[in-house]
Amino acid sequence: MAAPLRLASASQSRALLLEQAGIDFIQTPMDYDEEQIVASSPKNFVYQATVGKYGAGVSTFGIEEHPLLVADSVVTSQGQILRKARCLDDARNILMTQSGSVTSIITCMIYHSPRLKLIDISATDYLFAPFDPEDLERYLASGEWRGKAGGCMVEGFCKPYIRSVRGNESTAMGLNVEALKPFLEGL
Ligand SMILES: Nc1nc2c(ncn2[C@@H]2O[C@H](COP(=O)(O)OP(=O)(O)OP(=O)(O)O)[C@@H](O)[C@H]2O)c(=O)[nH]1
């Protein structure tokens, strides 16, 4: 029986995705400062952030006792990386960028065990209908946008506005478990 993988992440969403996929894991939060990254594109940013988390994870935990899993996600729209809003006006701007437009969530993950190293970069694209102004103001007043990259969760405010989606919802939530799981079966 393989040892449970170590999710080196503070993310509740990633833990929930592993749990729902029936993947045995332990969770160990780990600090990594993404602010130092200088990247040519959102895809390059999320890759560098994941590689940075991977390096910190290997040096802190190794891969012998538990295979290591790290991940990072970025939210982009109209070529911009949408970070966590600094204030309500910033949240309004971030959300208005996404209204009636395509938002892409790009998630990179690295899994490394003594037998296998997997690097995956996946994206999920959402075409949103224009947000109803009153609905948007109600959402902004709720403060639920705080701490969320792009100002909302795909299963939250934005959900009723999804016109089309391409890619896995798990990728949008922070971990493409459908890409990971086949490699773990039979280990
Ligand atoms: N449920 C849900 N979670 C989301 C969504 N979009 C992003 N996230 C989560 O938001 C966080 C994105 O920030 P990251 O810096 O990648 O990860 P983190 O939460 O800081 O955790 P670390 O892995 O420890 O860095 C992750 O926890 C994602 O799982 C979404 O639409 N739904």
Ligand as a Chemical Component Dictionary entry (heavy atoms), coordinates in Angstrom:
data_LIG
# 
_chem_comp.id                   LIG 
_chem_comp.type                 NON-POLYMER 
_chem_comp.pdbx_formal_charge   0 
_chem_comp.three_letter_code    LIG 
# 
loop_
_chem_comp_atom.comp_id 
_chem_comp_atom.atom_id 
_chem_comp_atom.alt_atom_id 
_chem_comp_atom.type_symbol 
_chem_comp_atom.charge 
_chem_comp_atom.model_Cartn_x 
_chem_comp_atom.model_Cartn_y 
_chem_comp_atom.model_Cartn_z 
_chem_comp_atom.pdbx_ordinal 
LIG N1  N1  N 0 -13.375 26.533 -4.187 1  
LIG C1  C1  C 0 -12.661 27.328 -5.002 2  
LIG N2  N2  N 0 -11.362 27.604 -4.686 3  
LIG C2  C2  C 0 -10.685 28.395 -5.540 4  
LIG C3  C3  C 0 -11.267 28.929 -6.718 5  
LIG N3  N3  N 0 -10.311 29.677 -7.358 6  
LIG C4  C4  C 0 -9.187  29.598 -6.612 7  
LIG N4  N4  N 0 -9.416  28.826 -5.525 8  
LIG C5  C5  C 0 -8.477  28.539 -4.436 9  
LIG O1  O1  O 0 -7.788  29.756 -4.182 10 
LIG C6  C6  C 0 -6.433  29.501 -3.882 11 
LIG C7  C7  C 0 -5.526  30.120 -4.937 12 
LIG O2  O2  O 0 -4.364  30.596 -4.292 13 
LIG P1  P1  P 0 -2.955  29.798 -4.320 14 
LIG O3  O3  O 0 -1.895  30.776 -3.996 15 
LIG O4  O4  O 0 -2.837  28.990 -5.577 16 
LIG O5  O5  O 0 -3.094  28.741 -3.143 17 
LIG P2  P2  P 0 -3.245  29.015 -1.575 18 
LIG O6  O6  O 0 -4.699  28.935 -1.206 19 
LIG O7  O7  O 0 -2.510  30.247 -1.194 20 
LIG O8  O8  O 0 -2.587  27.737 -0.973 21 
LIG P3  P3  P 0 -1.075  27.275 -1.154 22 
LIG O9  O9  O 0 -1.148  26.053 -2.027 23 
LIG O10 O10 O 0 -0.627  26.969 0.253  24 
LIG O11 O11 O 0 -0.320  28.416 -1.807 25 
LIG C8  C8  C 0 -6.263  28.010 -3.874 26 
LIG O12 O12 O 0 -6.502  27.540 -2.555 27 
LIG C9  C9  C 0 -7.379  27.536 -4.801 28 
LIG O13 O13 O 0 -7.782  26.218 -4.485 29 
LIG C10 C10 C 0 -12.640 28.629 -7.001 30 
LIG O14 O14 O 0 -13.219 29.088 -7.984 31 
LIG N5  N5  N 0 -13.289 27.824 -6.123 32 
# 
loop_
_chem_comp_bond.comp_id 
_chem_comp_bond.atom_id_1 
_chem_comp_bond.atom_id_2 
_chem_comp_bond.value_order 
_chem_comp_bond.pdbx_ordinal 
LIG N1  C1  SING 1  
LIG C1  N2  DOUB 2  
LIG C1  N5  SING 3  
LIG N2  C2  SING 4  
LIG C2  C3  DOUB 5  
LIG C2  N4  SING 6  
LIG C3  N3  SING 7  
LIG C3  C10 SING 8  
LIG N3  C4  DOUB 9  
LIG C4  N4  SING 10 
LIG N4  C5  SING 11 
LIG C5  O1  SING 12 
LIG C5  C9  SING 13 
LIG O1  C6  SING 14 
LIG C6  C7  SING 15 
LIG C6  C8  SING 16 
LIG C7  O2  SING 17 
LIG O2  P1  SING 18 
LIG P1  O3  DOUB 19 
LIG P1  O4  SING 20 
LIG P1  O5  SING 21 
LIG O5  P2  SING 22 
LIG P2  O6  DOUB 23 
LIG P2  O7  SING 24 
LIG P2  O8  SING 25 
LIG O8  P3  SING 26 
LIG P3  O9  DOUB 27 
LIG P3  O10 SING 28 
LIG P3  O11 SING 29 
LIG C8  O12 SING 30 
LIG C8  C9  SING 31 
LIG C9  O13 SING 32 
LIG C10 O14 DOUB 33 
LIG C10 N5  SING 34 
# 
